[in-house]
Amino acid sequence: MPKMIVSIDEVVIKEVQLTKDRTTLGRRPYNDIVIDNLAVSGEHAVLLMTGGEVFLEDLNSTNGTYINGKAVKKQQLQNGDGIEIGKYKIKFVGDGAAENFDKTMVVRARPMVTPSSAPASGYPTVAGDSMGLGAFHAAIKVLSGAASGREVPLTKVVTTIGKPGVAVAAITRRQHGYVVHHVEGAGNPTLNGTPIGTDPISLKNGDLVELAGTQMQFVQT
């Protein structure tokens, strides 16, 4: 099944499988693929799937849609094509090639941990893909809200935290530790009270992260 791998600054933030004949992409929350960035139009582009072929069509967006560096109006996608929309890069993985895609840097769109006792509005969505390495032992501990006291182990290469459409940050494991950066949303997260931007910031044991009204602590042992 063909899919789109969305990334920014070489960090993958979501993976979307194309299951419908028409898949919309844009800044507005009703799109199938939502990219919350001012460089992206409300209804930016659409993916049209006919049989085994997938076409990308720009919907008269303000800043245009690019495939492999070339501005396009409508073009059939080939496996491995790179789509550029603002600062975001989207890789098209064609049907049959998806199984061979390196999943070590993929962040699932579905939540990996959602405590049943916590309401959706009070707990940050956490998503990621296992990297199969255990040299570091780190976790995010929730300090406020209904899920206060819960810990989420950081066993993934990339773990996203926050509320899609509100504010999302990504914690990435690197060779010598972890870094955090802002991914999307108007409400910037903070690290020890200082706003987190799109540039990765190193995390150390005991750091406090606040995102979408939820305070969390980075714990590393």
C-alpha positions, 0 to 999 in steps of 0.5 A: 500500500503506498504511503507518504513519509512526512519530515522536517529538518530530517526528522520524520514526524508522521507516516500516512498510508494512502487508502482512499482515492482522494487524500487531501493535504493542507494546513486546515485540520479537516485535511487527511494530511495536516501540516500546520505551517503558515507556508502551507495553504489551507487546502494545498494539494490532493493525492489522487489514487487510480488503480496502482497509480498516484497523482499529486495535484496542486490546488492553486496553493500560495507557495506552490508544490514541488516534486524533486525540486521542480514546481508542478501543477499535477504529476504522477508520483514514482516510488522515492519521489520527494515532495517539498511543501514549505520546510516540509519534505514528503517522501512517496513510497510506492505500493510494494516498496513500503515493506523495504522502507527503513522504519527506524526513523518513522514516527507512527501517526497513531498514539502508542500510549494513551492511558484509559483513565486519562481524558484525551484533552488532558494527556499528550499523545505519544508516538514512535517506532522502536529502534531496538537499542537499550544503551540509554534508559530514559523516559518522560514523566507527566507532572500535571493533569489527569495523567500525572505520575505516569512515565513513558519510556523513550525506547524509540529513535523519535518520540512525538509528544503533544496534541496534533493541531495544537502543539507537537514536539519531537524527542530524538535519540542521538548517539550521545543522548536526546534532543527536543525540538518544536514540530508543529502548532502555534503554542511553542513548547518550553524547556525549563521555561525557555521556548523551544524552537525548530533547532534541536536542544539537548536534554539532560536529566531533570529537564522540565518540558511544558507542552499544550498545558501539560508539564513533563520531566525528562528522566535519564538513568 
